[in-house]
Amino acid sequence: MPNIQIQMLEGRSRDERQRLAKAITETACKVLDVPPTAVDIIITEVKRENWVTAGRAWDE
C-alpha cells in the first residue's frame, strides 16, 4: 500500500487539494498497478512562517 506524503504552503482550496490527490492517486495506480483503495495520501499544510528557503521564511 503506497503512502504518499505531501507538504505544501497553506492557502490552497479544498478543491485544489482534492484535485491534486485525485491526480496523484490515478498516477500511482497506473505506475504501481494497485487499486485506488490501496493509495493513501497525507497532505500537510505548513504556515509560511515555518517554511524557510535560503534562510528566509516565506512570510518575510
Z-matrix of the N, CA and C atoms (Angstrom, degrees):
N
C 1 1.443
C 2 1.524 1 108.85
N 3 1.329 2 118.37 1 112.61
C 4 1.455 3 119.46 2 177.15
C 5 1.531 4 111.57 3 -71.89
N 6 1.305 5 114.61 4 137.29
C 7 1.462 6 122.45 5 174.42
C 8 1.519 7 106.31 6 -118.71
N 9 1.304 8 116.69 7 114.54
C 10 1.454 9 121.99 8 -175.41
C 11 1.525 10 108.42 9 -109.61
N 12 1.330 11 115.84 10 124.09
C 13 1.457 12 120.61 11 -179.25
C 14 1.520 13 109.84 12 -111.42
N 15 1.319 14 115.65 13 132.10
C 16 1.452 15 122.18 14 -178.33
C 17 1.525 16 108.29 15 -123.81
N 18 1.314 17 116.25 16 130.43
C 19 1.455 18 120.89 17 172.68
C 20 1.515 19 107.12 18 -114.73
N 21 1.337 20 115.90 19 133.93
C 22 1.454 21 120.28 20 178.53
C 23 1.518 22 109.19 21 -149.49
N 24 1.326 23 114.31 22 160.08
C 25 1.450 24 118.59 23 175.78
C 26 1.522 25 109.65 24 -63.75
N 27 1.327 26 115.72 25 144.38
C 28 1.460 27 119.62 26 179.31
C 29 1.527 28 110.96 27 -65.89
N 30 1.317 29 115.14 28 159.21
C 31 1.448 30 119.56 29 175.59
C 32 1.519 31 115.60 30 122.12
N 33 1.313 32 117.61 31 -11.79
C 34 1.472 33 119.33 32 177.87
C 35 1.525 34 109.11 33 -75.63
N 36 1.306 35 116.51 34 148.79
C 37 1.467 36 120.38 35 179.78
C 38 1.531 37 110.07 36 -75.20
N 39 1.311 38 114.80 37 163.26
C 40 1.469 39 120.03 38 177.14
C 41 1.529 40 109.47 39 -59.82
N 42 1.331 41 116.30 40 -40.83
C 43 1.464 42 121.00 41 179.28
C 44 1.529 43 111.16 42 -60.65
N 45 1.324 44 117.33 43 -43.85
C 46 1.469 45 120.21 44 178.68
C 47 1.529 46 110.98 45 -62.42
N 48 1.323 47 116.53 46 -42.95
C 49 1.472 48 119.52 47 179.07
C 50 1.526 49 111.19 48 -64.70
N 51 1.328 50 116.69 49 -38.89
C 52 1.464 51 120.98 50 178.49
C 53 1.528 52 111.41 51 -65.23
N 54 1.333 53 116.38 52 -42.72
C 55 1.475 54 120.03 53 179.32
C 56 1.526 55 111.03 54 -65.18
N 57 1.327 56 116.35 55 -39.11
C 58 1.461 57 120.13 56 176.98
C 59 1.527 58 110.38 57 -63.33
N 60 1.320 59 116.39 58 -46.78
C 61 1.467 60 120.61 59 -179.72
C 62 1.533 61 111.38 60 -61.33
N 63 1.321 62 116.71 61 -39.94
C 64 1.468 63 120.31 62 178.99
C 65 1.522 64 110.87 63 -64.60
N 66 1.330 65 116.93 64 -45.50
C 67 1.469 66 120.61 65 -178.95
C 68 1.533 67 111.16 66 -64.07
N 69 1.316 68 116.66 67 -41.50
C 70 1.467 69 119.92 68 179.82
C 71 1.525 70 110.27 69 -68.44
N 72 1.321 71 117.21 70 -39.76
C 73 1.467 72 120.64 71 178.04
C 74 1.526 73 110.20 72 -61.09
N 75 1.331 74 116.93 73 -47.12
C 76 1.467 75 120.43 74 179.78
C 77 1.522 76 111.53 75 -59.90
N 78 1.321 77 116.83 76 -42.06
C 79 1.466 78 120.58 77 179.95
C 80 1.521 79 110.90 78 -67.13
N 81 1.316 80 117.29 79 -44.11
C 82 1.473 81 120.45 80 179.07
C 83 1.528 82 110.61 81 -60.76
N 84 1.313 83 116.91 82 -40.50
C 85 1.468 84 120.40 83 179.51
C 86 1.520 85 111.49 84 -62.53
N 87 1.333 86 116.33 85 -42.75
C 88 1.465 87 120.29 86 -179.77
C 89 1.530 88 111.64 87 -67.34
N 90 1.318 89 116.21 88 -46.38
C 91 1.470 90 120.59 89 -175.14
C 92 1.520 91 112.03 90 -72.95
N 93 1.333 92 116.22 91 -40.61
C 94 1.465 93 120.10 92 -174.48
C 95 1.522 94 113.76 93 -97.25
N 96 1.334 95 116.37 94 -3.78
C 97 1.470 96 122.20 95 -179.43
C 98 1.530 97 111.15 96 53.85
N 99 1.339 98 114.96 97 53.92
C 100 1.460 99 121.43 98 177.12
C 101 1.531 100 108.39 99 -127.06
N 102 1.335 101 117.07 100 157.88
C 103 1.465 102 119.21 101 177.11
C 104 1.537 103 110.23 102 -77.55
N 105 1.325 104 117.77 103 158.46
C 106 1.466 105 121.00 104 179.39
C 107 1.532 106 113.29 105 -56.13
N 108 1.315 107 116.60 106 -31.24
C 109 1.468 108 119.80 107 -179.81
C 110 1.523 109 112.78 108 -67.59
N 111 1.320 110 117.10 109 -12.31
C 112 1.462 111 120.75 110 179.59
C 113 1.528 112 112.65 111 -91.34
N 114 1.325 113 116.61 112 -7.23
C 115 1.469 114 120.53 113 -174.63
C 116 1.524 115 110.47 114 -102.99
N 117 1.321 116 115.89 115 119.99
C 118 1.465 117 121.71 116 174.47
C 119 1.518 118 108.45 117 -108.58
N 120 1.331 119 115.76 118 137.30
C 121 1.460 120 120.96 119 177.67
C 122 1.519 121 108.03 120 -128.04
N 123 1.329 122 115.61 121 130.11
C 124 1.462 123 121.63 122 176.68
C 125 1.517 124 107.10 123 -116.41
N 126 1.327 125 115.70 124 120.96
C 127 1.463 126 120.94 125 177.38
C 128 1.518 127 108.24 126 -107.06
N 129 1.316 128 115.56 127 121.65
C 130 1.456 129 121.57 128 177.54
C 131 1.518 130 108.50 129 -111.30
N 132 1.320 131 115.34 130 122.00
C 133 1.460 132 119.61 131 177.59
C 134 1.530 133 108.72 132 -94.50
N 135 1.312 134 115.56 133 132.09
C 136 1.454 135 122.36 134 -175.88
C 137 1.531 136 108.85 135 -111.53
N 138 1.326 137 115.91 136 133.73
C 139 1.469 138 119.53 137 176.39
C 140 1.521 139 109.27 138 -63.35
N 141 1.314 140 116.34 139 144.59
C 142 1.467 141 121.96 140 -179.34
C 143 1.530 142 111.60 141 -56.38
N 144 1.313 143 116.53 142 -33.69
C 145 1.469 144 120.24 143 -179.71
C 146 1.526 145 112.17 144 -68.65
N 147 1.330 146 116.95 145 -18.29
C 148 1.467 147 121.32 146 -178.70
C 149 1.523 148 113.57 147 -103.00
N 150 1.322 149 117.37 148 1.61
C 151 1.467 150 121.46 149 178.49
C 152 1.523 151 106.84 150 -109.60
N 153 1.306 152 115.31 151 119.34
C 154 1.461 153 120.19 152 -174.12
C 155 1.526 154 109.68 153 -121.89
N 156 1.332 155 116.17 154 131.30
C 157 1.444 156 122.89 155 175.29
C 158 1.519 157 108.21 156 -126.74
N 159 1.312 158 116.66 157 129.57
C 160 1.467 159 122.28 158 179.69
C 161 1.525 160 111.65 159 54.82
N 162 1.337 161 115.91 160 35.41
C 163 1.452 162 120.92 161 175.78
C 164 1.515 163 115.16 162 82.87
N 165 1.338 164 117.66 163 3.85
C 166 1.466 165 120.50 164 -178.53
C 167 1.522 166 110.15 165 -124.70
N 168 1.323 167 114.18 166 131.95
C 169 1.459 168 119.83 167 177.37
C 170 1.521 169 110.13 168 -70.48
N 171 1.324 170 117.03 169 148.84
C 172 1.458 171 121.76 170 -177.43
C 173 1.523 172 113.42 171 -68.57
N 174 1.322 173 118.35 172 -13.78
C 175 1.464 174 119.45 173 179.05
C 176 1.528 175 112.26 174 -91.15
N 177 1.328 176 117.35 175 2.35
C 178 1.465 177 120.27 176 179.57
C 179 1.519 178 110.52 177 -82.99
